Every structure is written in structure tokens, then in C-alpha cells.
Amino acid sequence: MKRILSFVLMAVIAILVVLSCKREPAQLVPVTADVSDIKCNSAVISGNLTVQSEGNFSRSAVLYYSNTENTVEGLKSNGSSKTLTLGADGFYSETLSSLSSSTSYNFVVVAKVDDVEFVSAIGNFTTPAPPEPSPVDLGLSVKWASFNLGASKPTEYGGYYQWAGTKNVSDTSISLEWTNCPYFTRSDRYLKYNTLPFYGTVDNKTVLEAMDDAAAVALGGSWRLPTYEEWGELCNTDNCFWTWTTIDGVNGFKVQSKKSGYTNNWIFLPAAGLRSYDYLYDAESYGYYWSSSLDTDSPDYAYNMRFDSGNVSRHDYFRHVGQSVRPVSK
């Protein structure tokens, strides 16, 4: 009997030891979410997830944002989302890109510690209108913008835009494919800007209308994308010097007028690369700039201007990829 009692006593002591070592559940987890560095197409959301209990807890957090939803459930159900990377101290910082300019957004961070959910306060910010570039007169048929669409100075890459698309698609979490190419459907192929029945609905539109011109929509006035011919005028070495250079650490071409009375005027075209699928390709070494002109022989392509350090030429490219836009005006 004594042996049995001794065994039971030891078992009870062992259970008490285990219970005394059991981790308490997470208590009061403040989740903060603040916005900073708001630009016309981007903003930075940062904050902390702080567990105020000792022990090892599984932690995760998701940022939800929307320009239409203003409740936690609405943001979770219908908003865009970003899974956050949490530091050892619970700090996170996430850049939202591909935002629309002059638009109000709501956002919230939903965190989980083990299986318990914690929610930040709903935040709000409004993106400003894109800065308007200065028109640079090179003595040609149109004036060229001093910087790319979506940029605020000549050395910034600016946004990336699909042909006939007006939304900045810089965010590499957005996969640029035929399925989200403007005016393309799997069943009917192209519904607009098409010259051949094989490619879909024929409307014989060969130059972007203002409603589908990213520069016209964003900047208004007489700003628009340059045509294939206007790019040809700029690329003509009888009209301009093209010099590969680096300005403030950014590679690209300085394009300076040769026209009498305009030789002090120049623009800089950064080598911003292009966006396709979920990648940014060729940044720092190549530039790809859309024209407003359709390739009428292959309407799944539109014309562009592209360059590397040794070549400048006009080509065509698939309409679904994201390229730079350098506006022109009267």
C-alpha cells in the first residue's frame, strides 16, 4: 500500500510541475498600423505586433486595404491583402504600390498570435494627384515631359502601364498576363484596338483614345502618349544627341536637341526596365517606353521605343506587359 501511495504522490507532483510550467495564453496584443511616405501611387504602412506575455508564440499578420471598403469585415472580404513580414521585435513595414492617384484608401492589420486574432484600428490616407511635369521644347513637333508618368523628377522610374491601361502596375505581386490585359478576353480575344478578325472584334482603332491613354487620364490638358512617329522624330539623330549617362546613380539616356535655338534643352530617359508576369526585368540596363500606336499587322502588339547603352530603336511588344510612359503635349 505504501508503494502505491508513493507512486500516486509522485504522479501528482509531476502533474503539478507540468501545470506550473504551462505557458499562459497571450495577453493584450496591441497591433499598430501607421501610414507614411504617401505618394501619388504608393504609401508605406508600418507598425508593431507586441505580445505582452512570456513564451514562444506563433505570430502572423496580414494587411488589408481598399478604396471602397471601410469596415474590418469588408476589408478582409473584398480588399487587397499583403502578408506582412514580422521582425523579431514584431516590427513590420510594407510599401503599397500600384495605388490610384487622388484616391482615399482604408486599411487594417489583422494579426494572429497562436489562434487568437487581434485587429488594429482602421486607418485612412488619400493619395495626391500626380505631379505635372514641365513641357520641354526640343524644337520638334511636340513638347516632351521632363519626367516619366508616375515620377516626380527626371531620375525616378515612375509607373509601369499596360498598353491601353491607365492603372500603374508597378506592384510585382500583380502578375501581368493576357488574362488581365486591357480589352482582352479568353473567349473573344481583343474587344478594342484590333484590325484583324483572327485577333477578335475588328474596330480598326489604331491609336489610343484619351480614355485609354494613361498620360491623358492622369494629367489632363493636352498631355498624352507619343505616337510611333513622334518617337521616331525624337530618335532621329539629325534632331537630337543621344548620350548614355548616369545621373544621381540612375542609368539612362540624355536626349539633347540639335535644333537651332533649342540646343540647351534636354530630357533624361531612365533605364527603368519593364514589368511582365510578377517580375521587373532589365531595370538599370534597358528602357522600354510605350507609344500610343497599335501594330496593325499584329494587333496583340503595340509599338514602343526601347534602348540599352548601345542601341536606340523602335519595336513592338506584347500589350499586356508594363512599360514606362513619357508624356508629350502640344
N, C-alpha and C positions, 0 to 999 in steps of 0.2 A: 504493500500500500504506500509506504514511504517513497518507493521508487516512482510509483505512478504520480504521486503528488509533486514530487520533484520535477518530473518530466513536464507536467501541466504548468507548473510555475515557470519553468524555463521558456515554454512556448508563449505564455502570456507576456513575459518580459521581452521576448523577441518581437512580438506584435507591437508592443508599446514603443519599442525602439524604432520600428519601421514607421509607425504613425507619427512619431515625433520628428522624423526626418522628411516626412512628406511635404512637398513643395506647396506653398499656398498659391491659390489662383492669382492671376494678375489683377492688381488693384489700380483703379483710376489711371487710365492711359490717355493723357492729353495728346490729341493729334492736331498739329497746327498746319496751316496751309496759307502761304502769303504769295502775292504776285509782285514781280519787279521786272524791270527792263522791258517795258511794253513798247512794241514797235508796230508798224502797220500790219505786219504779217506774222508776228511772233510775240511770245511772252514767256517769262520764266516763273514757274511755280516751285516754291521751296518750303521746307518746314521740318518738323521733327515728330517722331513717334517715340514717346518716352514711357517705358514700363517701370512703374514705381513699386516693384516687388523684386525680391531676390530670387534667383534661379534662372534656368535656361528655358526660354520660351520660343516657340516658332513665331516668326513675325512676317507679315506681308502687308503690302499697301497698294491700292490702285487709285489713280487719279481719273476722275470723270469730268468732262467739260462739254458744254453745249451753248449754242446761241439761241436756243428756243426753250429749253427746259429750265425750271427754277426750283425744283424740289429734289430731295435726295433720291427718291424712287424714280422720278423722271430722268434724272441724270444717269442713274445706274441702268435704266432700261433702254433709253434712247440716245444717250450721249456717246461721244467718243471716249475711248479709255486708253490709259497708259499704265502699264505695270511699273511701279517705282522700284528703284534700287536703293535699299536702305544701308547706310553705313553702320559701323559697329556701335556708334552713339545714337543711331536712329535718324540721323540727318539724311535728307534727300534733296535733290534739285533736278527738275525736269524742264527742258525747253520745249514749248509747244510751237511748232512751225506750221506753215500752210494755213494760217488763220486768214480770215477775210478782213480787209481794212474797214474802218469806220463801223465796227460791229461790236455789240455788247455780248460778253460771254459770262456764264456762271460756271463755277467749278467746285468740286468737293473731293476730299480724300477719304476713302473708306479703308480702314486698316483691320487686320485680324491678328490677335495675339492668342495662340493656340486656336480654339474655335470660337472665341468671343470677338464680336465685331465692335469697332469704335469708329466714330464718324466725326470729321472736322466740321467747323462752321462752313456754310456755303459762302464762297467768295465771288466777287464780280470784278470785271475790268472791261474797258472799252478800248479797242484798237483805234489809233488815229488814222486819218486819211494819209495815203502815201505822199511823201514829199514830191513836189513837182520839179522835175529837172529844168535846167536852163536850156533854151534852144541855142545851139552853136552853129553859126553860119560859116560853112566851109566854101561858100561860093557855088554851091550845087543847086539842084532843083528843089531840094527840101533842106530844112534845118534838122540837125541831129541832136538828140538829147545828150546832156552832159553826163548822165549815168544810166545804168540799166533799170528797168522797171522792177520795183520792189527794193531797190537800193536807196541809200541816202547820200552817197558820194561816189566818185568815179571808180574807186578801187574796191568797192563792195560788189560781190557777185549778183546780188539781188535775187529775185524769184526765178522759178522754173515753171514753164507753162506748156501744156499740150497744145498742139495746133487746133485752133478754133475753140480753145478752152480759156476761160477768164479767171480761173482759180489758180493761185500759187500752189504748186505741188512739190515744194521743197522737201517735205517730210518723207524720209525714206521708209517709214512704216506704211506709207501708201504705195502699193505695188502698181506701177504704171503698165497696163497691159491693154490689149484690144478691148477687153470687157468693159473698161472704163474710159475708152477713147470717146471724146465728144462726137455725137451724132452717129455712133456705130452700135449696131445690134447684131447678135449672132444670127438671128433669123433673116433680117432684111439687109444686113450689112450697112452701107452708108445711107443715111437719110438726108444728108445735105452735103453740098460741095462734091459733086460727082458728075463726070462726063461720060461714063461708060456703063451700060446695063449690067455687065458682069459684076460690078462693084456695088450695085444697089440701085436706089432711086436716082434717076438722072434729073438734075435740075440745072446743069450747065453753069453753076456758080463757080467762078474760078478765083475770086478774090474775097477775102474775109469781109463780111458785113460788120458794121460798127458794133452790133450786139455780141459778136463773137470775137472781137478784137480786144485782147487783154489790155493794151495801152489805151484804147479809146474808152473802155469801160472804167478803168481805174483813174485816168487823168482827165478825161473830157476834153473840151475845146477841140482843137484840130489835131491833137496827138493821135497816133495810130502806129501799127506796124509798117515797116518799109516794104515795098514791093520787091520782087525779084530784080526788076530793072533798076530800082533805086540802090539796092545793094551793089549791083554791077557798076553803077556810077561811082560809088564810094571806093570800090575795089580797084577801079581803073587807075593804074599808076601814073597816067598822064594828069590825073586830077589830084592825087594825094600821095604823100610819102607814107609807107607802112614800115614802122620800126618796132621790132620785138624788143621789149624792155621790161624792167621790173620797177614798180613804183610802190613804195611803202610795203615791200615784201610780196607784192602781188604781180604775177606774170601776166603779160598781155601785149597788145599792140597799141602803140601810139600812132594815131592816124592824123596827119597834119596836111593842111591844104596847100596845094601848089598854085592856086588861083591868085592872080594879081589882086592885091588889096585884102586878101584873106590869109596870107601866109603865116600870120601869128596865131591863127585859130586851129585848135586840135581837140580831138576826143581820145579817150582811152577805153579800149575794149578788153576787159579782163578775161583770162582763160578760165572760164567757170565750169567747163565740162558739160555733161548732160545727165539727166535722170532717166533711167529705164528700169522696169521692174522695181526692186527695192534697193537699188544701188545708185550712188553718184559716181559716174565714170569720168576719168580724164581731167579732173579739176587740176589746175596749175599748168597743164601742158596743152590743152586743146580748148578752143572756144566754139560753141555752136549757137547760132542766132537765127531765129525764125524770120522768114519773110511772110507776107500776107498772101502769097501766091501758091495756088494748087498746082501740082504736077498733073497736067491734063492727060498725059499718056498713061500714068499710073496713079489714079486718084487716092490710093491708100498712102501716098507720099505727098508731102508739100515741100516747097523749096526753102533752103536755108543758106546761110553763109557760114563757113567753118574755116578754122585755121589751126595750125600749130606753129612752132617757132620758125619754120622754113617755108610754109605754104599758106596762101590765102586763096580760097576758091568758093564758087557757088555749087551746091549739090542739091540733092533731095534727101528726105529722111522720113521714116515712118511717123505718121501723125500722132501716135499715142505717146511718144517719148516727150520728156520735159526738157525744154531748151530755154536759153536766155532770150530776153526781148529788149531791144534797143529802140525806143520810140523815135519817130520823126514827126515834124509838124510843118506847116506852111511857112 
